Every structure is written in C-alpha cells, then in structure tokens.
Amino acid sequence: MAYKIPLLKFVITYTNLFLYRLTKNVIIAHIIVDKAKHIRFALVGCGAIANKHVTAIGRLDNASICGACDIDPKAAQTFQQKYGIPAYTDAQKMIEETDPHVLNILTPSGLHGDNIMELMKFNRNFVVEKPFALTLSQIDKILEECDKRRIKIFVIKQNRFNPPIVKLKEALDKGRFGKLVLATVRVRWRRDDKYYKEKPWRGTWAYDGGVLTNQASHHIDMLIWLMGQVESVMAKTATHLADIEADDTGVAILKFKNGALGVIEATTAARPKDLEGSVSVLGQKGTVVVGGFFMNELQTWEFEDKDEQMDADIWKNYSKVPAVAAWNHTEFFKDVIESLIYDKQGLVGGIEGRKSVELIHAMYESVETQKEVFLSFIPKRCRLGVIK
Ligand SMILES: NC(=O)c1ccc[n+]([C@@H]2O[C@H](COP(=O)([O-])OP(=O)(O)OC[C@H]3O[C@@H](n4cnc5c(N)ncnc54)[C@H](O)[C@@H]3O)[C@@H](O)[C@H]2O)c1
C-alpha cells in the first residue's frame, strides 16, 4: 500500500501541473525552449531585411529558421526558392506546421504593432525589427500582453553589440569619463528618391516616419543607452531633398537627467554618398568617438586616467566590427537565444526598445509645438503611426 502514496502524489502533482499549463499555456513555450536548447525562429515578412536574418541565424549551431511567411505570394515563393525554407502566405498555417519558438516581425514599421497583437494568441516569443512600433499606445498594449502571457519580446538594435560600442559602454559603467559633458550622434547618409519610391511605405507618417524614426532610431537608442534618461528635448526637422511626407533631416538638442547635454544630427540627404553614422561621448576625464558608417569603427579613445588592461588591447581587439555580413545581427541573436534558454534578461527587451520610440515622439512633438518637451510625456501632436 505504502508504495501507492508516492505514486498518487506524483499523479496529482503532474495532473495539477498539466492543468496549470493548459490554463496558462504560454509557459509551455518556455519549457519547450528550455529542453530543446535549440531555438526555432520563423520570419513574418520576406522582404529585404529577411535576408540578413537568414545569414545571421544561419551561422548559429543552436538555432535555425523553420519557416517564413509573407502576405505577398511572390515574396514568399522567391524566399522559399532562394533558401529552401518553407514559406507560407498565412502566418497561422506557418505556426501550426513549423511550431517556432520565436516569431521575427520583419514587416513595414507601421505594421509591427498590429502584427504582434494579431499573433499574440499563438503564445510565441517575439523578435521585432527596429523600431519596436510607431505609437507608444501600441507598445504599451504589447508590453502588457507579453507580461501577462510571459512572452519575451526583443527589439533589434544590433549596433549595441559592435565591439567599440561594448567597450565604450564598459568605460561609462566604470566611471572613466568622470562628469559627463556632451554626447552627440550623427547620421549622414544618402537615401535618394529611388530608395523611397522602391517601397511605398517608406517616408510615410503612417508606416515609417522619417530619418529620425527609421535610419536614426539606432543612434537615438545608442544615445539613451549610453547616457541614461533624457530630461528634455527640442527639435527641428525638414524635408529637403526626398519627395516624402516625413523628415529627411532632423536635429535636436537634449538635456540628460545626469546634467549632460546631447545633440542629434540626422539626414538621408547627404550627397553624393553616405558619410557617417557616429556617436561621441565627452566627459571631464575622457573622450571616445565611434564612427564609420554604422558606429563600427573606433576613432578616438582618450582618457586622463589610464586603465592598463582596457587600454592595452582596445585598438587591437575591439576597434572594429568584423567585416562579416550581418555580424552584429548574429551577436544580437546569440543574446536572444541565451535569454530564452537560460531565462535571462536580454540586452534589448521590450522596455528598452520603447525608450527610443518615446524620444522620437518627443522630438516630433517639439517640432509641432516649437517648444521644449519634457519626458516622460503623453504624445498629443505627433503624426507618427497615425493612419488617416
Ligand atoms: N535593423 C536594421 O538595421 C534594419 C535594416 C533594414 C530594415 N529594418 C526594418 O525591417 C523592417 C522591414 O524592412 P524591409 O526593408 O525588409 O521591408 P520590405 O518592404 O522589403 O519587406 C517587408 C515585407 O513584409 C511583408 N508583409 C507586409 N505585411 C505582412 C504581414 N501581415 N504578414 C507577413 N508579411 C507581411 C511585405 O509583403 C514585404 O515583403 C522595417 O521595420 C525596417 O525598419 C531594420
């Protein structure tokens, strides 16, 4: 008889656990991830950036792309032919047949919010391309729903993984700059009318926004990540060369909560070619500039107080992003996979991804009101993400 009691306990425990999981079925996704230690990603959207995801995930041993979907049958078919990955025109069918752990949202920016909310019922984790979504109200709904369902969401900010940026952040965290004085980001890129006309969603308020929302969202994220919370911003934008609704040029001055000032300078009207994508941080005891095209090359590393270990190998080992296609996207995915398998906090979760969208809205609000905007705030006059 005695042996039956542990058996009964076992049955009751597992029946309860099973029923609990049925009601909170989202937990199942994490448990499967944990056991598998191999993450299956599925792509929602088979456009330009999908190619990068294939390259980036393709070089990882503990991950694969199990499926893809696109509402455009031609895009789905081309993708399947190119990569031999099953592609669908219906997301539900893709999820049912390929059972992914993560859905990568690679649709036009103005669709990210609706796409995520529609797919939420399948209880999969999300990776979403930048920017997270175009309105803060959508982002807040997504964060609440993910939290309720214990779904993880990650926003792609691959430049945070660039080696010179990683070292710059380390120097900031160590306090090597002393009092922070000024931080500047610059985007001086060329995007001509051909680029904007190629995809009808580009440059529209409803589906993209301008240079601040699209190209500079990486640099705006960087500024906040490195310098901390923004207290206020004042901005101006213009549409100089591109035939689009939103801005092709924008500038802003910022004040950070730590007292430092900041400058954002962004344009897609650089001619005749791309010039730079850079970030510089100046403090009482040091200056670092990371430039190149996508904050990928260390240009200045100067500190009054030396740190033998850090300074010795900075130029040799950390001054450049390796010249390998989609290298920093791969680093981003490694972080996502670690977070899922070991249930750790990822570097760019949903709350992190929200910050740059909030600042972008504050900049547009300042443009509309011609006033300094103090954060946090509720957007009233922004056209970004508004479908007419
Ligand atoms: N991280 C980066 O550096 C980076 C670089 C480029 C683009 N992006 C971002 O990636 C996103 C996509 O950009 P892109 O250049 O690949 O756009 P794209 O227009 O080339 O591709 C988008 C694809 O999504 C498909 N689509 C639209 N609605 C869909 C739906 N409901 N379900 C499935 N598919 C759908 C379209 O048919 C299209 O094929 C944008 O948000 C952009 O900002 C990020």
The ligand as a Gaussian input file, in Angstrom:
#p B3LYP/6-31G(d) Opt

LIG

0 1
 N       17.983000      46.523000     -38.101000
 C       18.220000      47.178000     -39.215000
 O       19.298000      47.744000     -39.398000
 C       17.172000      47.239000     -40.280000
 C       17.569000      47.409000     -41.629000
 C       16.566000      47.429000     -42.589000
 C       15.233000      47.328000     -42.231000
 N       14.892000      47.204000     -40.916000
 C       13.474000      47.145000     -40.516000
 O       12.882000      45.956000     -41.025000
 C       11.514000      46.164000     -41.320000
 C       11.244000      45.667000     -42.737000
 O       12.043000      46.374000     -43.661000
 P       12.333000      45.804000     -45.135000
 O       13.286000      46.751000     -45.740000
 O       12.665000      44.360000     -45.067000
 O       10.875000      45.994000     -45.790000
 P       10.328000      45.291000     -47.111000
 O        9.258000      46.172000     -47.636000
 O       11.474000      44.928000     -48.007000
 O        9.694000      43.933000     -46.570000
 C        8.550000      43.864000     -45.778000
 C        7.788000      42.591000     -46.165000
 O        6.713000      42.396000     -45.236000
 C        5.631000      41.838000     -45.970000
 N        4.389000      41.971000     -45.181000
 C        3.600000      43.055000     -45.010000
 N        2.576000      42.754000     -44.177000
 C        2.748000      41.466000     -43.802000
 C        2.035000      40.594000     -42.941000
 N        0.926000      40.987000     -42.274000
 N        2.492000      39.328000     -42.786000
 C        3.601000      38.900000     -43.448000
 N        4.314000      39.696000     -44.274000
 C        3.895000      40.951000     -44.448000
 C        5.642000      42.618000     -47.277000
 O        4.884000      41.966000     -48.287000
 C        7.145000      42.671000     -47.562000
 O        7.572000      41.586000     -48.359000
 C       11.265000      47.657000     -41.102000
 O       10.635000      47.850000     -39.861000
 C       12.649000      48.280000     -41.092000
 O       12.740000      49.437000     -40.280000
 C       15.840000      47.140000     -39.959000

